[in-house]
Amino acid sequence: MSGGVDSAVAAARAVEAGHDVVGVHLALSRAGGTLRAGSRGCCTIEDAMDARRAADKLGIPFYVWDFSERFRDDVIEDFVSEYRAGRTPNPCMRCNEKIKFAALLERALELGFDAVCTGHYATLVDTPDGRELHRASDAAKDQSYVLGVLTAAQLAHTYFPLGSTPSKAVVRAEAEERGLSVAQKPDSHDICFIPDGDTRGWLADRVGAETGDILDRSGAVVGRHEGAHAFTVGQRRGLQLGVPAADGKPRFVLEVRPVNNTVVVGPKEALACAEIAGDRFTWAGRAPETSEFSCHVQIRAHADPVPATAVLVDGVLTVRPDEPFDGVAPGQTAVLYDGTRVIGQFTIARTVSAVPVEA
């Protein structure tokens, strides 16, 4: 129970369905005095108190479990190391993979519980071939992308009561009817362990800020930066280039190279990506029956899925979209779909531009 309306209503529905429910709030920060800043974050003292009030209203036991050390090692340190390597990570994916459906699920099973129930908007479908993960009924709230890291073993012990709910408005109205004080609580957003939203400053304190060159695709120096970690692929603003493009058009970040502390920029057309690949992949349920298969691929939580062909050879999963992606960065997660069903996911390690460098 995060302290938000979704998990409170999910718990209420689980109780109503006749399950033996225990509410658990995860303490993910060692900063005991952490308070909520606007609608940022989801793991503060105020959130824990909101979760407790919801549990009391539902008449279920409530506990706070300290996973701060595991969260630091598996999510925060991973986030820092990925940026240090010039990649763009998704900490919500790591949290679901390592904390909510790994550390939390492991402890729950050890204590004799059958499943972890959350307020995620996604749907589980049981078939003769095993349990499948599908998109939620409400496309605007669908969270199957960030759950794409779940394996068949984890899906067997999960429960998403909100998956078939037609809209968030329905959930809030239900919370009001049940007398839950979080009914109109704002949604959390951004990165929970950077509550002020200053990701650049937060990273500078941990990665360090060293000046370096900004290059065009030919290797010519066109500007200077104050820390490569502050740039992401597709970024346009804040480049402060000293040499304008020959055609006068804006330039975008195409690549971040941490080894030599340089940033590569170029025209928007060069963001088009013809191929992505990675060797860190998992299947959400049954694995594909063939090494090459058609699918739709989604590269961001709220991006549109793109038709593509996936090929698995020698432990590397390569995806080629029917039409080029726009602005894909190593470190992002690609989630593969068959209609509404999640096939699996992989961390993007390599990208191939659809626009060759001119000689």
PLY file of the C-alpha trace (Angstrom):
ply
format ascii 1.0
element vertex 359
property float x
property float y
property float z
element edge 358
property int vertex1
property int vertex2
end_header
0.00 0.00 0.00
1.79 3.09 -1.28
-0.57 5.51 0.42
-2.38 6.37 -2.81
-5.93 5.79 -3.94
-5.15 2.93 -6.35
-3.55 0.61 -3.80
-6.23 1.48 -1.20
-9.05 0.49 -3.56
-7.13 -2.61 -4.69
-6.86 -3.67 -1.03
-10.56 -2.97 -0.50
-11.52 -5.12 -3.49
-9.26 -7.94 -2.27
-10.96 -7.85 1.13
-14.39 -7.80 -0.51
-13.42 -10.80 -2.65
-12.88 -12.81 0.55
-9.08 -12.89 0.65
-7.05 -12.77 3.86
-5.43 -9.37 3.29
-2.53 -7.70 5.10
-1.48 -4.16 4.16
2.24 -3.51 3.71
3.92 -0.16 3.10
7.50 -0.23 1.85
10.00 2.06 3.56
12.47 2.68 0.75
14.45 5.60 2.17
16.70 5.81 5.23
15.88 9.54 5.44
13.36 9.24 8.26
12.20 12.83 8.00
11.33 12.68 4.33
8.13 14.59 3.62
6.04 14.79 0.51
6.84 17.55 -2.00
3.70 18.34 -4.00
2.76 15.19 -5.90
6.30 13.91 -6.25
7.38 10.64 -4.73
5.36 7.82 -3.20
7.33 6.62 -0.20
7.24 9.44 2.38
6.10 9.57 6.01
2.83 11.14 4.91
2.28 8.33 2.40
2.86 5.72 5.12
0.31 7.46 7.34
-2.21 7.60 4.49
-1.70 3.87 3.88
-2.20 3.11 7.58
-5.45 5.11 7.67
-6.73 3.19 4.64
-5.83 -0.15 6.26
-7.57 0.87 9.48
-10.68 1.82 7.52
-10.66 -1.59 5.82
-10.03 -3.39 9.10
-6.88 -5.17 7.96
-3.49 -5.56 9.70
-0.86 -3.06 8.54
2.94 -3.21 8.58
5.83 -1.10 7.33
8.64 -3.20 5.92
12.10 -1.65 5.64
13.49 -2.41 2.18
15.65 0.71 2.05
18.96 -1.16 1.82
17.73 -3.42 -0.98
16.20 -0.40 -2.75
19.49 1.50 -2.49
21.52 -1.39 -3.92
19.12 -2.59 -6.63
17.43 0.62 -7.77
19.34 3.76 -6.76
22.84 2.40 -7.36
21.70 0.86 -10.64
20.27 4.25 -11.67
23.59 5.98 -10.93
25.74 3.35 -12.62
23.57 3.38 -15.74
23.89 7.16 -16.09
27.62 6.89 -15.41
27.81 4.48 -18.35
25.91 6.90 -20.60
22.63 5.00 -20.56
19.10 6.17 -19.70
17.56 3.83 -17.09
13.97 3.46 -15.91
14.01 3.13 -12.09
10.31 2.15 -11.95
11.11 -0.97 -14.00
13.95 -1.87 -11.62
11.73 -1.28 -8.59
9.06 -3.63 -9.93
11.67 -6.18 -10.97
13.84 -6.13 -7.84
11.63 -4.86 -5.01
7.85 -5.18 -5.38
7.78 -8.50 -7.23
11.07 -9.95 -5.97
12.05 -8.88 -2.44
8.45 -8.22 -1.33
7.06 -11.31 -3.04
9.83 -13.52 -1.62
9.04 -12.41 1.93
5.30 -12.75 1.37
5.67 -16.33 0.15
7.97 -17.16 3.08
5.24 -15.93 5.44
2.64 -18.16 3.80
0.81 -15.66 1.58
-0.26 -16.61 -1.92
0.27 -13.36 -3.82
1.23 -9.71 -3.83
-1.75 -7.50 -4.68
-1.07 -4.00 -6.02
-3.00 -1.09 -7.52
-1.34 -1.38 -10.93
-3.57 -1.05 -13.97
-2.96 -4.30 -15.84
-4.87 -7.52 -16.44
-3.98 -11.14 -15.74
-5.47 -13.90 -17.90
-5.18 -17.59 -16.98
-4.90 -19.91 -19.99
-4.06 -23.62 -20.48
-0.50 -22.47 -21.32
-0.13 -20.46 -18.11
-0.88 -16.99 -16.83
-0.59 -14.05 -19.23
-0.06 -10.35 -18.58
-2.31 -8.05 -20.64
-2.99 -4.35 -20.95
-5.57 -2.73 -18.67
-9.06 -1.83 -19.89
-8.27 1.88 -19.48
-5.62 2.60 -22.12
-4.83 5.98 -20.53
-3.88 4.33 -17.23
-2.40 1.10 -18.60
0.77 0.13 -16.67
1.61 -3.15 -18.40
4.79 -1.54 -19.75
6.38 -1.10 -16.31
5.25 -4.62 -15.38
6.88 -6.13 -18.46
9.83 -7.26 -16.31
7.68 -9.83 -14.46
8.45 -13.49 -15.14
6.05 -16.43 -15.31
6.93 -17.41 -11.72
6.17 -13.89 -10.47
2.94 -13.56 -12.47
1.71 -16.76 -10.80
1.72 -14.90 -7.48
0.33 -11.49 -8.44
-3.12 -9.93 -8.24
-4.23 -6.72 -10.00
-7.83 -5.92 -8.96
-7.94 -2.66 -10.95
-7.09 -4.11 -14.36
-10.65 -4.18 -15.71
-11.66 -0.81 -14.24
-12.76 1.50 -17.09
-11.19 4.71 -15.67
-9.37 6.31 -12.76
-12.50 8.37 -12.10
-14.31 5.15 -11.22
-11.59 4.26 -8.73
-11.78 7.68 -7.06
-15.58 7.49 -6.87
-15.34 4.05 -5.29
-12.82 5.33 -2.75
-15.24 8.13 -1.84
-18.07 5.63 -1.37
-15.87 3.48 0.85
-14.91 6.49 2.98
-11.20 6.31 2.11
-9.46 9.61 2.87
-7.13 9.24 -0.15
-9.99 9.39 -2.67
-8.85 12.72 -4.15
-5.13 12.43 -3.37
-3.01 13.53 -6.39
-1.15 10.86 -8.33
2.57 10.59 -7.63
4.95 11.16 -10.52
8.63 11.49 -11.40
11.37 9.64 -9.54
10.45 8.86 -5.93
14.02 9.14 -4.60
14.50 12.57 -6.22
11.45 14.30 -4.65
12.45 17.83 -5.73
12.60 16.75 -9.39
16.16 18.05 -9.93
17.58 14.94 -11.56
20.52 16.83 -13.09
21.63 18.23 -9.71
21.06 14.91 -7.95
23.23 13.09 -10.50
25.94 15.77 -10.42
26.40 15.13 -6.69
26.88 11.39 -7.29
28.42 11.09 -10.74
30.38 14.33 -10.78
30.28 17.11 -13.35
33.27 17.40 -15.70
33.33 19.72 -18.71
33.71 18.15 -22.13
33.11 18.58 -25.85
29.86 18.51 -27.79
30.49 17.05 -31.25
28.53 16.86 -34.46
28.24 13.56 -36.34
31.46 14.24 -38.26
33.41 14.65 -35.01
33.79 18.45 -35.18
33.51 20.31 -31.85
30.40 22.51 -31.84
30.13 23.33 -28.14
31.03 22.49 -24.54
29.07 20.86 -21.75
29.40 20.79 -17.96
28.70 17.09 -17.46
27.64 14.43 -19.96
25.30 12.82 -17.40
22.93 15.78 -17.76
22.07 14.87 -21.37
19.69 12.28 -22.78
19.12 11.11 -26.33
16.52 13.28 -28.07
17.21 16.34 -25.91
17.03 19.69 -27.68
17.00 22.36 -24.98
20.02 23.47 -22.97
22.67 22.48 -25.51
24.23 25.99 -25.76
26.05 25.22 -28.99
28.66 27.72 -30.13
28.64 26.61 -33.77
25.28 26.74 -35.58
24.23 23.99 -37.97
24.93 24.67 -41.63
21.22 24.46 -42.45
20.26 26.58 -39.45
17.98 23.88 -38.04
17.93 22.83 -34.37
20.16 19.98 -33.27
19.36 17.18 -30.86
21.39 14.86 -28.64
22.08 11.68 -30.60
24.56 9.96 -28.31
26.25 10.27 -24.91
29.80 8.88 -24.69
30.90 8.66 -21.03
34.28 7.06 -21.78
35.63 10.26 -23.39
33.00 12.57 -21.79
31.54 13.78 -25.07
28.01 14.39 -26.34
27.08 13.92 -30.02
24.41 16.12 -31.59
22.77 16.20 -35.01
19.58 16.84 -36.96
16.21 15.53 -35.79
16.15 13.08 -38.69
19.19 11.30 -37.22
17.14 10.31 -34.16
15.32 7.81 -36.36
16.33 4.33 -35.19
16.16 1.31 -37.49
17.17 -1.36 -34.97
17.51 -1.98 -31.24
19.07 -4.95 -29.46
19.97 -6.27 -26.03
20.91 -9.44 -24.15
19.16 -8.69 -20.84
15.67 -10.02 -21.59
12.87 -11.90 -19.84
9.59 -13.45 -20.94
6.30 -12.55 -19.24
4.85 -16.04 -19.21
5.46 -18.50 -22.02
8.40 -17.79 -24.30
7.93 -17.32 -28.07
7.85 -20.63 -29.96
10.20 -19.44 -32.71
13.43 -17.45 -32.76
11.86 -14.89 -35.12
8.39 -13.48 -34.56
6.19 -10.47 -35.29
5.19 -8.21 -32.42
4.53 -4.64 -31.36
7.23 -2.92 -29.34
6.85 -0.06 -26.85
9.94 1.86 -25.74
8.45 4.25 -23.16
5.67 4.00 -20.59
3.30 6.20 -22.59
4.61 5.66 -26.12
2.52 4.16 -28.89
3.36 0.53 -29.72
5.12 0.06 -33.06
4.83 -3.01 -35.35
8.15 -4.82 -35.53
10.01 -8.07 -36.12
12.01 -9.61 -33.26
14.87 -12.06 -33.74
16.66 -14.01 -30.98
20.12 -15.24 -32.00
22.96 -16.33 -29.70
21.37 -14.79 -26.63
20.80 -11.38 -28.23
17.28 -10.10 -28.90
17.14 -7.74 -31.90
14.03 -5.77 -32.88
13.54 -4.02 -36.22
10.47 -1.76 -36.41
8.39 -1.48 -39.56
8.89 2.28 -39.30
11.90 3.79 -37.48
11.66 4.63 -33.79
12.29 8.21 -32.73
14.97 9.03 -30.15
15.79 5.69 -28.52
18.56 5.59 -25.91
20.59 2.65 -24.59
19.37 1.76 -21.12
15.69 2.18 -21.98
13.39 -0.82 -21.74
11.67 -2.24 -24.80
8.48 -4.19 -24.01
7.13 -6.57 -26.65
3.40 -7.19 -27.16
1.20 -9.62 -29.05
-2.02 -7.60 -29.23
-2.77 -6.75 -25.61
-0.53 -9.52 -24.22
2.95 -8.73 -22.94
5.45 -11.15 -24.49
8.50 -9.91 -22.60
11.06 -7.16 -22.35
14.72 -6.32 -22.75
17.10 -3.52 -21.82
18.31 -1.74 -24.95
22.10 -2.06 -25.23
22.59 -1.07 -28.87
20.78 1.12 -31.39
21.30 1.54 -35.14
20.42 4.86 -36.75
18.23 4.83 -39.84
20.17 7.86 -41.16
23.80 7.11 -42.11
26.57 9.62 -41.33
27.46 11.58 -44.44
31.01 11.16 -45.65
0 1
1 2
2 3
3 4
4 5
5 6
6 7
7 8
8 9
9 10
10 11
11 12
12 13
13 14
14 15
15 16
16 17
17 18
18 19
19 20
20 21
21 22
22 23
23 24
24 25
25 26
26 27
27 28
28 29
29 30
30 31
31 32
32 33
33 34
34 35
35 36
36 37
37 38
38 39
39 40
40 41
41 42
42 43
43 44
44 45
45 46
46 47
47 48
48 49
49 50
50 51
51 52
52 53
53 54
54 55
55 56
56 57
57 58
58 59
59 60
60 61
61 62
62 63
63 64
64 65
65 66
66 67
67 68
68 69
69 70
70 71
71 72
72 73
73 74
74 75
75 76
76 77
77 78
78 79
79 80
80 81
81 82
82 83
83 84
84 85
85 86
86 87
87 88
88 89
89 90
90 91
91 92
92 93
93 94
94 95
95 96
96 97
97 98
98 99
99 100
100 101
101 102
102 103
103 104
104 105
105 106
106 107
107 108
108 109
109 110
110 111
111 112
112 113
113 114
114 115
115 116
116 117
117 118
118 119
119 120
120 121
121 122
122 123
123 124
124 125
125 126
126 127
127 128
128 129
129 130
130 131
131 132
132 133
133 134
134 135
135 136
136 137
137 138
138 139
139 140
140 141
141 142
142 143
143 144
144 145
145 146
146 147
147 148
148 149
149 150
150 151
151 152
152 153
153 154
154 155
155 156
156 157
157 158
158 159
159 160
160 161
161 162
162 163
163 164
164 165
165 166
166 167
167 168
168 169
169 170
170 171
171 172
172 173
173 174
174 175
175 176
176 177
177 178
178 179
179 180
180 181
181 182
182 183
183 184
184 185
185 186
186 187
187 188
188 189
189 190
190 191
191 192
192 193
193 194
194 195
195 196
196 197
197 198
198 199
199 200
200 201
201 202
202 203
203 204
204 205
205 206
206 207
207 208
208 209
209 210
210 211
211 212
212 213
213 214
214 215
215 216
216 217
217 218
218 219
219 220
220 221
221 222
222 223
223 224
224 225
225 226
226 227
227 228
228 229
229 230
230 231
231 232
232 233
233 234
234 235
235 236
236 237
237 238
238 239
239 240
240 241
241 242
242 243
243 244
244 245
245 246
246 247
247 248
248 249
249 250
250 251
251 252
252 253
253 254
254 255
255 256
256 257
257 258
258 259
259 260
260 261
261 262
262 263
263 264
264 265
265 266
266 267
267 268
268 269
269 270
270 271
271 272
272 273
273 274
274 275
275 276
276 277
277 278
278 279
279 280
280 281
281 282
282 283
283 284
284 285
285 286
286 287
287 288
288 289
289 290
290 291
291 292
292 293
293 294
294 295
295 296
296 297
297 298
298 299
299 300
300 301
301 302
302 303
303 304
304 305
305 306
306 307
307 308
308 309
309 310
310 311
311 312
312 313
313 314
314 315
315 316
316 317
317 318
318 319
319 320
320 321
321 322
322 323
323 324
324 325
325 326
326 327
327 328
328 329
329 330
330 331
331 332
332 333
333 334
334 335
335 336
336 337
337 338
338 339
339 340
340 341
341 342
342 343
343 344
344 345
345 346
346 347
347 348
348 349
349 350
350 351
351 352
352 353
353 354
354 355
355 356
356 357
357 358
